[in-house]
Amino acid sequence: MRILIWSVNFSIGGGMRLLHNLTKAMARQPGVEHIRLVVGSQSLSRNMNELNRVQNVDVVVHDTTIDHPAASFLLANVDVIYYFWPHTHQYVPIDRPTLCTFHDTTFFDFVPPFTDGKQLEFHWSLSQKWLDNVTSVAVSSQHMKNRLIAHFGSRNTTAFVIPHAITPIASSHSTQLSPALSSVLPREYIIYPSNTSPHKNHSNLLLALAQYKYRKQHPLVLTGYLTEQLRLPFPNFASEFSWLPTLSSIMNTYQLQVDSDVYPLGFVSDQDIPALIKNAKALIMPSLSEGGGSYPVEEALRLGTPVLCSDIPVMREHLARHSAKIAWFDPHSPNSIVTALDELMKNYEQYKTSALQGIHDPTETWDDIAAKYVAVLRETYYRYYARRIY
């Protein structure tokens, strides 16, 4: 089977790591003759050089739509097309079996404050076109499948559920921090590795931190896209992202001090992330909405780091397979977050022991997940042509 993975845009962070790990693992599956991965020139395509070294994978940088004449060569000798990240692409009809992974419905389950109605309508219409026209749809949790059915109708009962919130990097990288990063970190800290999108809920987390009486002892380390902008002094804040001034204002209003209460680090290398998580007192995940779970939570539990987590259905589903004790909280309530922090720190040894004991909980590998995707691609081929491909 020859696969075209079309992902001219994709999410920075977890999406990028998923694309990298999944492509490599799919290339190892029996019967996969060749994978052509198409990414855009503006994508943050770390690890693409590594993929290019895989014998049956070619990475192509391309910026047109898939039906553009300039893209016709990319469709040559392709059996099936996998749209890895349809959320920011326009759907265009194409004469091939097609599969897309619909990663989340966050934009509809948690509409960012003051979102323009036309923008919401645009994303709704775009999603509807994908879901109604691709041959097959994959989702990363049963919760995500239920949300698709609720939003877009019964056709989505045929969506394939393939969970993939497994540890993406922790098992294969050093747990020693680089000297440069180690020199700027506090001795103890709570970490939240995430981009700053509104549904990631940095606002309530910062409000909770302002109430947390031990924040000097256990400050908050933030990593991920745009977190470094929280270092800019208020009100000298010229950001193109409307939610960042709100976060800056919270820090200013409640006198949360940079490099004392909050350490906004921005992007951190993949080599340093496992060590950052392993050395943390705890990892907190306050997100209001996720598609299939949380990679940072998974990494923390594989490294024996206690977890405080947003009590939302998808995280309950994700963590049901883990034995570690979790400090759950209501992500809409800063008071609930503070209560969870106090509970975890008061009973820290219990949470730490539970996290360490859970390191060896059974888990799937990337090859297990890739095998499921390849099986779905085979089924997609059958749905389109009514014949099997081997």
Buried (B, 14 or more C-beta within 10 A) or exposed (E): BBBBBBBBBBBBBBBBBBBBBBBBBBBBBEEBEBBBBBBBEEBBBBBBEEBEEBEBBEBEBBBBBBEEEEBEEBBEEBBBBBBBBBBEBEBEEBEBBBBBBBBBBBBBBBBBEEEEEEEBEEBBEBBBBBBEEBBBBBBBBBBBBBBBBEBBEEEBEEBBBBBBBBBBBBEEBEEEBBEEBEEEBBEEBBBBBBBBBBBBBBBBBBBBBBBBEEBEEBBBBBBBBBBBBBBBEBEEBEBEBEBBBBBBBBBBEEEBEEEEBBBBBBBBEBBBBBBBBBBBBBBBBBBBBBBBBBBBBBBBBBBBBBBBBBBBBBBBBBBEEBEBBBBBBBBBBBEBBBBBBBBBBEBEEEBBBBBBEBEEEEBBEBEEBBBBBBEBBBBBBBBBBEEEBE
